[in-house]
Amino acid sequence: MNDTIEPTATAEGIQTNVGLVGSHVHQLKLSRVIDETAEARSLVFEVPEELSEKFRYSPGQFLTLRIPSDLTGSVARCYSLSSSPHTDTALTVTVKRTVDGYGSNWLCDNATAGMSVDMLQPSGVFVPKNLGENFLLMAAGSGITPVMAILKSALSQGSGKVVLIYANRDEKSVIFAEELRRLAAEHPDRLTVIHWLESVQGLPSRASIGTLAAPFREHEAFICGPGPFMSATQDALQHDLGMDHHRVHVEVFQSIEGDPFAEIVFEEPEAGDELPATVTVTLDGTEHTFDWPRGTKLLDLLLSKGLDAPFSCRQGACSACACQVEEGKVDMLVNDILEDEDLADGIVLGCQAVPLTDIVKVTYDG
Ligand SMILES: Cc1cc2nc3c(=O)[nH]c(=O)nc-3n(C[C@H](O)[C@H](O)[C@H](O)COP(=O)(O)OP(=O)(O)OC[C@H]3O[C@@H](n4cnc5c(N)ncnc54)[C@H](O)[C@@H]3O)c2cc1C
């Protein structure tokens, strides 16, 4: 782990490899491993006092864990926090085995209490802006993880109705079944849990999801699950029930291919290069203005200036670094996650954004 943030020039003097990511990498100790189902385990982490600020999180956010690999040294995988910052003291992620998957099986087979795990601090934008809303939560399989954090937080902090539609293969594969029963008994007027079991009802179709969700179309929706479940649900809510896309939030589970723990490498400007753009960035309530070299990604620039800009995958796939362009234009080198509606709202991925205009204004606080 490299904690320095001083720039170090390479022998050629062309690139600058800056120890910036290291300050975002932390090691936490596993205090407990809980068997949730035959295929899913929860990992409970201790947060030492000195890291409590860095590990403050919102319901729906995730951790990025570094998992050892004999082949590549390590792989990085994101796991949503199933704990709620409002009702749980410990930091917990819940990992479900993926058939033939490397990281999930490594964690389920090898994670034990006492083990230290490298990780990036919590990030992600699958977070309710207002816990006082009425919620329509839709999850399938391991997609329950961030949804559970939102559900517990809304029940504890809000006073609205919470409806959970939760699809699973069969009864034995229902993660958090007991806790959901308990919460439904404690909040009979506020929490409704509708289970869908594939073993009994078959795969949930767009039509059946639409029928179940129709009475709750005025609620704020949060959806997480495997690809086919997500597309059927999004089609049902947005197209069939006409819900506004701003009220339908999705979290896509996929594996990171690159290495977000790797240090940032800058191309130093050379004589004759185009003059930099100017960017004004609002982050955590403070405005900052910098020269922005034309080929540099916004996230890399902000980390190089010592700002605590959010990120996870660094490959344009997870949206943890999403921010909003308020003035000017940027290009994204890769975008595997944002949809046309997001782009129309000016949302871009900081980890992939480079300037197209001389002046750009961006906010992370939208
Ligand atoms: C924001 C976010 C939050 C997440 N939260 C959770 C969570 O709370 N709980 C959870 O369990 N998961 C979560 N995930 C998913 C998690 O990060 C992993 O993607 C998941 O655990 C699978 O990883 P793996 O290493 O086991 O599988 P991988 O090794 O990545 O394999 C995944 C699948 O792809 C196939 N595959 C692998 N390599 C190839 C290849 N080269 N060609 C074709 N097929 C291939 C495998 O056979 C397997 O079926 C989250 C993901 C994101 C982005």
The ligand as an ORCA input file, in Angstrom:
! r2SCAN-3c Opt
* xyz 0 1
  C     -21.750     -1.642     -7.420
  C     -21.731     -3.157     -7.292
  C     -22.209     -3.743     -6.148
  C     -22.212     -5.138     -6.016
  N     -22.714     -5.701     -4.871
  C     -22.733     -7.043     -4.738
  C     -23.258     -7.643     -3.558
  O     -23.701     -6.955     -2.650
  N     -23.251     -8.995     -3.455
  C     -22.761     -9.790     -4.474
  O     -22.747    -11.022     -4.295
  N     -22.258     -9.244     -5.603
  C     -22.220     -7.902     -5.758
  N     -21.701     -7.338     -6.903
  C     -21.133     -8.221     -7.939
  C     -19.672     -8.537     -7.595
  O     -18.884     -7.379     -7.684
  C     -19.077     -9.568     -8.574
  O     -19.302     -9.146     -9.886
  C     -19.671    -10.951     -8.354
  O     -19.408    -11.392     -7.038
  C     -19.048    -11.956     -9.341
  O     -17.661    -11.911     -9.205
  P     -16.763    -13.201     -9.334
  O     -15.345    -12.765     -9.275
  O     -17.202    -14.271     -8.400
  O     -17.135    -13.721    -10.767
  P     -16.284    -13.481    -12.081
  O     -15.009    -14.251    -12.025
  O     -16.224    -12.060    -12.396
  O     -17.263    -14.199    -13.076
  C     -18.598    -13.710    -13.253
  C     -19.276    -14.543    -14.337
  O     -18.658    -14.239    -15.560
  C     -18.164    -15.412    -16.113
  N     -16.895    -15.036    -16.664
  C     -15.771    -14.679    -16.003
  N     -14.796    -14.390    -16.855
  C     -15.341    -14.565    -18.097
  C     -14.853    -14.415    -19.406
  N     -13.589    -14.009    -19.619
  N     -15.678    -14.680    -20.436
  C     -16.948    -15.079    -20.224
  N     -17.475    -15.250    -19.012
  C     -16.676    -14.982    -17.976
  C     -18.023    -16.416    -15.015
  O     -18.128    -17.756    -15.521
  C     -19.163    -16.058    -14.122
  O     -20.355    -16.690    -14.557
  C     -21.689     -5.959     -7.055
  C     -21.165     -5.337     -8.213
  C     -21.187     -3.949     -8.324
  C     -20.607     -3.296     -9.562
*
